[in-house]
Amino acid sequence: MRKLRIHVCFLLAGLTVPIIAACATRMPDEGVVGTAVAGTLAALPMPTPQPTAYPTKAIFTASYSILLDPGVSGTMTYADALGFTTTLDFPGETASTPTTVTLIPELATDPPTGASPAAHAFVVLVLPGGQLSKGFVFPLPVQVTITHEGAFLLGDDELRFLWWSGEDWTDPAQSCNPPKTTSLDLEQNALRSWMCYPGAFGLFSMSDT
């Protein structure tokens, strides 16, 4: 008999601007979903502390988290007031122990040479067992989908989605082993990429000059 997949999604309102949704999927006989289905809003002290030496500056004083249980996939969606929506899809293999993934909306202030920030950036932190892991590697790539409602075109040839490697800004999909590809869906005005490491991410408008 074919099994039905259950999809549970909680929409959370944080500040008056950002919105976060956290979801998880499971098969009916996979047992209790537990805390993986419930996203949490965790306010940070003011001013927002820098989690590490990323070339970014926080513009919000809140972080958004989802707690992933082993074997349970999850989805985190963040929407800002500028029309950008970012969705992170975590495979069930992401967590070997209860693991919190936190997203902090930020503004990239140190762009690559010949580029300027495109007003959408964020930091992803991973906390297995509640402890921050700076050397965490996702067991399987996490899909990142960024869409925009409005006149801002993600299909612009000069637009890049980049990750701070600790030394420079690079395509996060290319950091995976084997490398994956960042792609554009012009009809949906969507950019799809992959992350294999946490850290700082941002959209940048590149210039040939």
N, C-alpha and C positions, 0 to 999 in steps of 0.2 A: 504494500500500500504506500502510495506517495505521501511523504511527510509535508506538512504545512509549516512554513517558516513564519515565526511571529516577529513583528517589528514594533518596537516600543520606542516612543520619542517623547521627551520632555522638553518643553520650551520654557526657558528661564529668562526673566527680565531682570537685568542688572541695573546699570545706570539708565538715564533717560535716553541715551544715545545707542550704546551697543546692545545687541541681543545675542544670546547664545542658546543653542539647542544641543542636547546630548542624547544619543540614541544607542541602542544595542540590539543585536539580533541573535536568535537562538532557535534550535529545533525544540518542539514540545517536550521531548524526552531527555533533554540535555541537563535537566535538573534546575535548581534555582538560579535565576539570573543574578541575583544579589545586587550589590551596589553598582555594577557596571552599567545598569540602565539609567542611573540617576546622575545627571550632571550637577555640579555644585558651583555656586558663586562665592568666591572667597575674596573679601575686600583686603587690599594691602594697606599698610600704614602710609600716611602721607608725609613726605613725598615718596613716590614709588622707588624703592631701592633698585639699583642695577644688579641683576642676578649674576652677571659675569661681565667681562670686559668686551662686550659686543659694541660695535660702533653705532649704537641706536640710542634714542632718548624716549622715555615713556611719555605718553600724552594722556593716558588714563590712569586712574588710581584703583583699578580693579583687575583681578585675574580670573580666568575661567577654567574650570577643571572637570575632567571626567575620570572616574575610577574604573579601571579595566580589570576584570577577573580573568584568570587563566582560561584560555579556550573560548573566550567570549569576544566577538568582534564589537566595535563601537564606532560611533560617528559623532564628531563635534562640528557644529556650524556656527560661525561668527559673522554677524552683519554689522557694518558701521553706517554712520550717517551720510557717507559720501556715495553710497550705492554699491559698494563692494560687499560680496559675500564669499567667505572662505569656508570650505568644508574639508575636514580631515577624516579619512576613512581608515580605521585601524583594523587589520586582520586579526583573527582569533589567536594567532600565534604571537601577538605583541607582548603579552604578559606571561611570565612564568611564575609570578607571585603577584598579589594584588598591587597594581601599579597606577599611580596618579599621573595623568598627563595634563599639564597646565599651559594655557595660551595667554600671553600678555600682549594686548594691542600696543604697538609702539610706532614711532616715526623714525625712519632711518635718517641719520644726520651726517653720515660720512659715506657718501655714495662712491661707486667706482669712478676712476678717471673718465671724464667725458660723459658722465651720466648725472641725472638728477632724480630725487625720489618722486615716485608717482602717487604719493599720499596713502599708500597701504603697506604696512609692515607689521610684523609680530614676532614674538619670541616663543618658542616651544621648549618647555622644561619637562623632564621625565623623572619621576620619583618612585622607583621600585620600593615597596615596603615603607613609603613615606619619606625616604631619604633621597636627596638630590643626587643624581648620577650624571656627572659631566662627561663621562666617557661612554654613555649608553649608545648602543647600535641597535636599531630596530631589526629583529630577526627576519622580517619580510618588509618590503617597501610599503610605506604609507602613502596612499594617493591623496594628492592635494588638488582641489578644484576651486578656482577663483572665477566668479562671474561678476558682471556689472550690469545694473539696470540704468540705462541712460545713454548719453551721447559718448561717454568714454569708451573707446574701442580697444578691447584687449587684443585684437588682431593686428594692431599697429606693429609694423616691422621693427620699430625702434624700441618696443617694450620688452623688458626681460624680467623674469622671476628668478631671483638669486638668493643664495644661502651664504652666510659668512662662515668660512671654513676655519677661521682662526688666524688666517693669513691674508685672505682676499675673498671677494665676492665671486661665487661660481654657480653654475647650474646645479641645483640639488639633485636632479635626476641622474646627472653624469657621475655623481659621487657614489652611486650604488654599485654593487658588484654582483652580477654584471651591470653595466650602465644601462639606464633607461632613458626615455625620451620625453621631453616637454612638448606638448602639442597644443594647437589652437583649434577651437570649434567656432568658426566665424558666424554660423547661424545662431548659435546659442550665446554668442559673445562670452565664451568661456575659455579659460586657460587651464590645462590639466598637466600636472607634474607629479613628482614623487619625492619623498624625503626618506633617507635612510639614517639620518642623524638628527637629533634635536639641535636647537640653536636659533639664530636670528635669520629671518626671511623678509624679503621685501620686493616690491615691484619698482623697477627703475626705467626711466626713459633715457635711452642711449642716444648719443649724438655722434655723427661722423667727424665732427670738427674737434 
